[in-house]
Amino acid sequence: MPTPSRLCSLAGAALLALALLNPPALADEESDAREKLGQLEQAIEQLNVQLQQDLRTRGSLQDALQVSERSIARLQSDIQRTRSELKQTTNRLAALQLQRGDLEIARGEQEQLIRRELKTAYQMGRQGQLKILLNQEQPDTLARNMAYYEYFYRARKEHIASYLETIERINQLEPEIASTAERLAATQKMLDQQRGDLLLGQRQREQDLASLNAGIQSKDAQLQKLNADRSQLEQLLEVIEAAVADLDTPASYQGFAELKGQLIWPITGKPQNRFGSSRSGSLRWQGLMIPAPEGSPVSAIHYGRVVFADWFRGSGLLLIIDHGDGYMSLYAHNQTLLRDVGEWVAPGAEIATVGNSGGRQQAALYFEIRQQGKPTNPGPWLRDG
């Protein structure tokens, strides 16, 4: 899972790939972008230090929640990767076993053919070619028979060679099948271990969440928490906005504002709230909370660059995309983050999976669109349906 301290190194690969498309022009632009992203990294680190000094009692509980949720996210990523390896190994083993089965069938057919040829050869051998030659009365009959005998012996030799080759291929397959089966068993064992670790991590998260919630039972405490979380998010967005304000975008980029009403939804689902409606006390919703099954893919709504991908207090695993011209989209409470800071993403690209990180009880995606740092109603920007 990416962290702010890895920002520059993570951005490097994506920036280099873009630079190769148009070396003279893009190299300078991406060099400037890399420098600005480096400055963003430092600013975020300074902000984190400042935030850690606030609300110390609640901060220690939040820190525990952060550790457990980051651990769960890492394990989820490991499990996804292990499942992919398991599937590939299973498919490879099935292909090898199918290949061996075909070779076994071919070997059986070749054995029967050679058996018949040996029987024919035995019967022919009892007469002897010399005897056959001496008993021939017609020269053309003699020539025909001799050609047949030559073809027969040549075919038998080829069949025997093919049979031996089949045996050799089977012998070569056996060690690979055994090795693949052993690797499959090891991968399955690793997956089982990761699942066990995940269960422990989830139990720890439940304990951390219970401890956190125990301290905010009253409405005043809940409101204080929400205000603190929003204030910290606003500070983070201010830092990001200042750092990416003059980042260049590719010439072929279609502006965010041009696609109002045409952007795709980040996930499929009906929001459980309305933008601007009351959230708690005087607080109003600045985005949409969209319930969805845990692990569902979250998609980027438009082309842009990832400028934040990490755990953030109150938002859990948070990913922010800068779309240029002062527009940003936020995706919070994720289970896992699939993109690193500095990466360019296309519309519809999977960037995260739905979760309940950040202290939520139910899985859902919290989604915002920001224009010049100010929250704007996502509804008019997203396409119907």
Protein Blocks (a to p, Z undefined) as FASTA:
>chain_A
ZZfklmmmmmmmmmmmmmmmmmmlmmmmmmmmmmmmmmmmmmmmmmmmmmmmgokllmmm
mmmmmmmmmmmmmmmmmmmmmmmmmmmmmmmmmmmmmmmmmmmmmmmmmmmmmmmmmmmm
mmmmmnopmlmmmmpmbfklmmmmmmmmmmmmmmmmmmmmmmmmmmmmmmmmmmmmmmmm
mmmmmmmmmmmmmmmmmmmmmmmmmmmmmmmmmmmmbmklmmmmmmmmmmmmmmmmmmmm
mmmmmgccdfklccfklmgoiaccfbgcddfbdehiafbhjbccfbdcddddehiacddf
bdcddfbdcddehklpaddddeejhiacddehifbdcbdehiacdehiafbdcdfehhia
bdcddddddeehiacdfklmpcgZZ
